[in-house]
Amino acid sequence: MSEYAEGNLARTVEREGAGRSRRSISQRKRKLIERVFGWSKLDRPLRQVKLRGLERVDWFYRLTIVAYDLVRMRRLIPIQAMAF
């Protein structure tokens, strides 16, 4: 194999390896984001929005996401810290 071909092969292998790591990071982030949407649609009102107008739906969506953040914060904050 020529030196030129070996260099191309090495660069290709490096790019594919980096692509795999970027893809795994992307998949983990996607799972976190999809979890929020799944939570909001499970048995909550975002499953079928009954509001009309972009401003109202945007407000309702933000309210639901804030509720998710509060639920998530409750799990992240240690219970002992809340006792004081």
Sequence and secondary structure as in RCSB ss.txt:
>XXXX:A:sequence
MSEYAEGNLARTVEREGAGRSRRSISQRKRKLIERVFGWSKLDRPLRQVKLRGLERVDWFYRLTIVAYDLVRMRR
LIPIQAMAF
>XXXX:A:secstr
  HHHHHHHHHHHHHHHHHHHHHHHHHHHHHHHHHHHHHHHHSSGGGS    SHHHHHHHHHHHHHHHHHHHHHH
HS HHHHT 
